Amino acid sequence: MPSQFLKVALEAAKNAEEIITAYYTGDTMKVEMKADETPVTLADRGAEKAIRETIKQAFPDHGFLGEEYGIEEGDSPYVWIIDPIDATKNYIRKIPIFGTQIALMKGEELILGVSNAPLLNERLYAEAGSGAFLNGEPIQVSDVAQPKDAMVCHGGLKWFVEKGTFPGVYNLINDAARTRGFGDFYMYHLVASARVDAVVEAAISIWDIAAITVIVREAGGKVTDIQGQAITKDTASLVATNGVLHNTLLNYFNDTQSQNQ
C-alpha cells in the first residue's frame, strides 16, 4: 500500500502535469532567463506552485526546496525537493523528453521519489524499502557486469571538461558497448528499468536527482557522486548504475585510473 506521502506526491505530480501540458500544447511559451543563465517559463513556475500547494494542504508543517522558489522552512524534519520541469530547454523546443521531479527527504535521508514524464507516458515512483514502479508495474535494474557489455548514458560532455573529469568519461566511452547522451532525468528512468546500465553526470543540482536517486536505489541500483560519496543536498555530480558496475565506473574518475587507462 502506498503511504500518504506517496499518494500526495502523485497527486501533486498530476496537478503539475495539467499545467505543464496545457502550456506545451498552447500558444503561450514565454521564456525568461534566470540569474544563472538558465531558462524558466510560466509552466515551470505554475507547476511548482501547484505542487507546493497540493503538498501543503496535506502536510502544512513540511518544508520545501524547489528550483524556482527556493527554500521554505517547515516545522518538521520533512523537506520536499521539487523540480517542476526537469529539461526545461527540451520543453521550450518542443522535445517531449521532460518531466516533473518530486522527492521527500527526512533529515538527511531521501525516502521518496516521483518522476513523471507526461509526453513519454512514464511515471516512475518509489519509497524507501518498498521497491520501484513504472506505471504501476515493478521494475528492477539490469545485471550487466562489464563496461564492454554495457550501455552507458552521460550528461553534457562540456561539463566533464569544465570539472576536469573528461579523461574518465572519454575512457569510459571507449570501453562501453554503447553510449548515448539522452540527458536529464530520462537516463535514470532507463537505468531503473534495465534499458540502460549506467549514467554519469558531471554537473547537477539536488532537485535534478533527488527523486531518481530513490527510484534507482529501490530498483536495485546504486547512486553516488563521481567520488563515490553519498548523495546530499550539496551533491554536484552523479554516477547511477545497476550496482554491479558501480565500483568499476567510479574507477574511471579516479585521477590515476583516468590518466593510465
ROBA-146952 format. One line per field, with one value per residue (C-alpha): residue in one letter; x, y, z. Coordinates in nm, 3 decimals, decimal comma. Layout:
% residues N
type = (A ...);
X = (X ...);
Y = (Y ...);
Z = (Z ...);
% end
This chain:
% residues 261
type = (M P S Q F L K V A L E A A K N A E E I I T A Y Y T G D T M K V E M K A D E T P V T L A D R G A E K A I R E T I K Q A F P D H G F L G E E Y G I E E G D S P Y V W I I D P I D A T K N Y I R K I P I F G T Q I A L M K G E E L I L G V S N A P L L N E R L Y A E A G S G A F L N G E P I Q V S D V A Q P K D A M V C H G G L K W F V E K G T F P G V Y N L I N D A A R T R G F G D F Y M Y H L V A S A R V D A V V E A A I S I W D I A A I T V I V R E A G G K V T D I Q G Q A I T K D T A S L V A T N G V L H N T L L N Y F N D T Q S Q N Q);
X = (0,000 0,139 0,189 0,002 0,328 0,331 -0,039 0,004 0,321 0,144 -0,150 0,092 0,262 -0,076 -0,172 0,161 0,113 -0,213 -0,038 0,272 0,084 -0,158 0,131 0,312 0,019 -0,092 0,037 0,191 0,556 0,703 1,068 1,280 1,644 1,727 2,035 2,222 2,151 1,907 1,560 1,232 0,873 0,531 0,478 0,782 0,658 0,294 0,374 0,596 0,327 0,069 0,299 0,368 0,000 -0,105 0,152 0,084 -0,282 -0,184 0,133 0,127 0,434 0,667 0,947 1,034 1,338 1,245 1,432 1,205 1,102 1,391 1,376 1,067 1,137 0,896 0,838 0,914 1,213 1,044 1,154 1,008 1,257 1,099 1,199 0,870 1,013 1,343 1,476 1,312 1,526 1,370 1,027 1,082 1,195 0,904 1,121 0,896 1,172 1,092 0,946 0,846 1,066 0,930 1,129 1,088 1,380 1,354 1,651 1,938 1,771 1,587 1,279 1,050 1,076 0,830 0,944 0,662 0,722 0,375 0,455 0,653 0,373 0,621 0,551 0,815 0,793 0,947 0,954 1,247 1,208 0,910 1,057 1,033 0,749 0,687 0,320 0,227 0,445 0,755 1,090 1,448 1,792 1,996 2,264 2,527 2,865 3,128 3,160 3,224 2,868 2,706 2,502 2,605 2,439 2,614 2,524 2,665 3,028 3,135 3,069 3,319 3,574 3,489 3,506 3,833 3,682 3,678 3,963 3,746 3,437 3,648 3,793 3,451 3,304 3,581 3,528 3,150 2,948 2,730 2,696 2,426 2,368 1,992 2,040 1,835 1,600 1,523 1,857 1,766 1,429 1,628 1,868 1,590 1,402 1,707 1,702 2,041 2,307 2,467 2,462 2,739 2,691 2,947 2,716 2,379 2,171 1,989 1,643 1,765 1,849 1,673 1,369 1,558 1,810 1,533 1,389 1,719 1,809 1,470 1,505 1,821 2,081 2,336 2,374 2,669 2,862 3,162 3,391 3,170 3,025 2,666 2,402 2,341 2,178 2,520 2,591 2,716 2,794 2,639 2,705 2,399 2,433 2,280 2,505 2,721 2,900 2,929 3,282 3,417 3,266 3,393 3,745 3,726 3,704 3,991 4,272 4,534 4,297 4,173 4,522 4,651 4,369);
Y = (0,000 0,342 0,576 0,904 1,074 0,890 0,944 1,319 1,328 1,151 1,390 1,685 1,543 1,505 1,864 1,986 1,777 1,956 2,293 2,175 2,006 2,299 2,539 2,285 2,243 2,607 2,925 3,079 2,987 3,298 3,234 3,434 3,389 3,346 3,484 3,158 3,194 2,902 2,948 2,947 2,951 3,025 2,649 2,593 2,848 2,749 2,381 2,435 2,649 2,375 2,109 2,313 2,397 2,033 1,915 2,198 2,103 1,759 1,843 2,209 2,179 2,036 2,234 2,281 2,317 2,394 2,503 2,801 2,923 2,812 2,720 2,737 2,631 2,396 2,284 1,917 1,709 1,654 1,859 1,822 1,872 1,986 2,037 2,123 2,072 1,891 1,958 2,297 2,353 2,043 2,166 2,506 2,348 2,103 1,799 1,566 1,445 1,649 1,559 1,664 1,558 1,537 1,390 1,375 1,398 1,322 1,475 1,384 1,073 1,063 0,846 0,902 0,988 1,056 1,123 1,196 1,233 1,304 1,302 0,980 0,820 0,723 0,774 0,623 0,627 0,465 0,474 0,357 -0,013 -0,063 -0,113 0,096 0,112 0,227 0,300 0,074 -0,221 -0,324 -0,255 -0,355 -0,274 -0,490 -0,742 -0,636 -0,669 -0,528 -0,194 -0,385 -0,520 -0,206 0,078 0,394 0,736 1,062 1,422 1,713 1,644 2,006 1,976 1,691 1,918 2,208 1,991 1,824 1,476 1,443 1,185 0,949 0,983 0,963 0,628 0,505 0,596 0,399 0,092 0,076 -0,126 0,175 0,532 0,794 1,143 1,140 1,393 1,494 1,265 1,026 0,848 0,740 0,608 0,386 0,264 0,187 -0,019 -0,210 -0,038 0,123 0,004 0,323 0,703 0,956 1,332 1,598 1,885 1,856 2,013 1,820 1,885 1,723 1,392 1,358 1,171 0,945 0,860 0,690 0,526 0,379 0,254 0,089 -0,075 -0,241 0,004 0,228 0,608 0,819 1,121 1,076 1,037 0,760 0,976 0,955 1,189 1,508 1,843 1,965 1,681 1,823 1,514 1,169 0,807 0,583 0,217 -0,126 -0,172 -0,444 -0,186 0,085 0,047 -0,015 0,311 0,506 0,389 0,579 0,903 0,829 1,060 0,789 0,545 0,807 0,904 0,548 0,373);
Z = (0,000 -0,090 0,203 0,241 0,140 -0,192 -0,257 -0,212 -0,422 -0,709 -0,681 -0,689 -0,999 -1,170 -1,087 -1,225 -1,540 -1,621 -1,612 -1,799 -2,083 -2,122 -2,184 -2,404 -2,640 -2,623 -2,779 -2,465 -2,416 -2,258 -2,168 -1,925 -1,829 -1,461 -1,289 -1,355 -1,728 -1,739 -1,887 -1,698 -1,828 -1,683 -1,679 -1,452 -1,201 -1,218 -1,179 -0,876 -0,711 -0,773 -0,627 -0,315 -0,265 -0,303 -0,050 0,196 0,213 0,337 0,532 0,637 0,862 0,594 0,432 0,064 -0,158 -0,518 -0,828 -0,895 -0,549 -0,331 0,035 0,254 0,609 0,785 1,143 1,083 0,965 0,626 0,323 -0,027 -0,311 -0,637 -0,998 -1,173 -1,523 -1,550 -1,903 -1,949 -2,260 -2,417 -2,313 -2,475 -2,803 -2,808 -2,744 -2,540 -2,304 -1,992 -1,656 -1,306 -1,015 -0,660 -0,371 0,005 0,244 0,616 0,791 0,559 0,413 0,081 0,136 -0,165 -0,531 -0,813 -1,170 -1,413 -1,788 -1,930 -2,303 -2,269 -2,066 -1,795 -1,428 -1,202 -0,824 -0,521 -0,144 0,064 0,135 -0,098 -0,446 -0,761 -1,012 -1,370 -1,442 -1,151 -1,252 -1,051 -1,216 -1,149 -1,286 -1,525 -1,430 -1,687 -1,518 -1,758 -1,943 -2,268 -2,245 -2,105 -2,245 -2,064 -2,073 -1,992 -1,927 -2,125 -2,218 -2,176 -1,803 -1,774 -1,942 -1,711 -1,397 -1,501 -1,532 -1,910 -1,923 -1,720 -1,934 -2,251 -2,143 -2,039 -2,379 -2,546 -2,328 -2,314 -2,563 -2,641 -2,513 -2,552 -2,413 -2,350 -2,071 -1,771 -1,576 -1,862 -1,839 -1,487 -1,600 -1,835 -1,564 -1,316 -1,575 -1,713 -2,053 -1,978 -1,735 -1,601 -1,606 -1,536 -1,495 -1,407 -1,306 -1,132 -0,854 -0,584 -0,736 -1,059 -0,893 -0,556 -0,689 -0,925 -0,653 -0,456 -0,768 -0,890 -0,543 -0,496 -0,837 -0,705 -0,831 -0,666 -0,673 -0,554 -0,670 -0,901 -0,598 -0,458 -0,180 -0,059 -0,202 -0,004 -0,077 -0,192 -0,437 -0,769 -0,981 -1,018 -1,102 -1,112 -1,205 -1,177 -0,873 -1,029 -1,246 -0,984 -0,850 -1,200 -1,324 -1,023 -1,110 -1,438 -1,241 -1,007 -1,122 -1,152 -1,321 -1,569 -1,672 -1,710 -1,892);
% end
